[in-house]
Amino acid sequence: MIIVYGIPNCSSVKKTRVWLDAAGIDYAFHDFKKLGIDETTLKHWLSTVPLGTLINKKGTTWRGLSTTEQAMANEKASAIQLMMANTSVIKRPVLVSDKGIFVGHDEALLAATFI
């Protein structure tokens, strides 16, 4: 089973969900805004995904953070706390399956991995 983590209104999340639906691939959706994210999950992701890949520094949430909060993204432990408090700083979508952890929308990667 694939779990797609993100927020429903994110364009990249929408594209990924549409792609999975069109390919007939079952998945569960985890809405960061409603369900949050826990430390254990973030630590698991960071065991295979670089911190720089998982933090979204291009969004409005990032730009709205103080310099102190932005500095938290430089160290794993404080970055986890930052992501738990501000889930919108997590790059989306995050797909988790038995085939790995994938960050961002990439149709070629989806096709190569799940079809």
C-alpha positions in Angstrom: 0.0 0.0 0.0 1.2 3.5 -0.8 0.6 6.3 1.6 0.6 9.8 0.1 1.4 12.5 2.6 0.5 16.1 1.9 -2.2 18.7 1.9 -5.2 18.4 -0.4 -4.9 21.9 -2.1 -1.2 21.5 -3.0 -0.9 21.3 -6.8 1.9 18.7 -6.6 -0.2 16.5 -4.4 -3.2 16.9 -6.7 -1.1 15.9 -9.7 0.2 12.8 -7.9 -3.2 11.7 -6.8 -4.6 12.2 -10.3 -1.8 10.2 -11.7 -2.2 7.3 -9.2 -6.0 7.3 -9.8 -5.5 7.2 -13.6 -3.1 4.4 -13.2 -5.5 2.5 -11.0 -3.1 2.4 -8.1 -4.6 2.2 -4.6 -3.2 4.5 -2.0 -4.2 6.1 1.3 -4.0 9.9 1.8 -2.6 11.4 5.0 -3.6 15.1 5.3 -0.8 17.0 7.2 -3.3 19.8 8.1 -5.8 17.5 9.7 -3.6 14.6 11.0 -0.2 16.3 11.5 3.0 14.3 11.5 4.9 12.6 14.2 8.6 12.5 15.2 8.9 8.8 14.5 7.7 9.2 11.0 9.9 12.1 10.2 13.0 10.2 11.6 12.1 7.3 9.4 11.9 9.5 6.3 15.2 11.2 7.2 16.9 7.8 7.5 16.7 7.6 3.6 15.8 11.1 2.4 18.3 14.0 2.8 17.0 16.9 5.0 17.6 19.3 2.2 15.2 17.3 0.0 12.5 17.1 2.7 12.4 20.8 3.6 10.4 23.0 1.2 12.3 26.3 1.1 10.3 27.7 -1.9 6.9 28.0 -0.3 5.1 30.9 1.4 5.3 29.2 4.8 9.1 29.1 4.6 9.3 32.8 3.6 7.0 33.6 6.6 9.3 32.0 9.1 11.7 34.0 11.2 15.4 33.6 10.6 15.6 31.7 13.9 12.9 29.2 12.7 14.6 28.9 9.3 17.9 28.1 11.0 16.2 25.2 12.7 16.1 23.5 9.3 19.9 23.1 9.3 20.0 20.4 12.1 18.1 17.2 12.0 16.6 17.3 15.5 15.5 20.9 15.3 14.2 20.4 11.7 12.0 17.6 12.9 10.5 20.0 15.5 10.0 22.6 12.8 8.3 20.2 10.5 6.0 19.0 13.2 5.0 22.5 14.1 4.8 23.8 10.5 3.8 20.8 8.3 3.7 23.1 5.2 7.5 23.3 5.3 7.6 19.6 4.3 8.1 19.2 0.5 5.0 17.5 -1.0 3.9 15.0 -1.7 5.8 12.4 0.3 5.0 8.8 -1.0 5.8 5.9 1.3 5.6 2.3 0.1 7.5 -0.9 0.4 9.5 0.4 -2.6 10.8 3.4 -0.8 10.2 7.0 0.2 9.8 9.5 -2.6 9.5 13.3 -2.3 7.9 15.5 -4.8 5.8 14.9 -8.0 7.7 13.0 -10.7 5.6 11.1 -13.2 8.6 9.3 -14.7 9.6 8.0 -11.3 6.0 7.1 -10.4 5.7 5.1 -13.6 9.1 3.4 -13.2 8.4 2.5 -9.6 4.7 1.6 -9.5 3.8 0.3 -12.9 
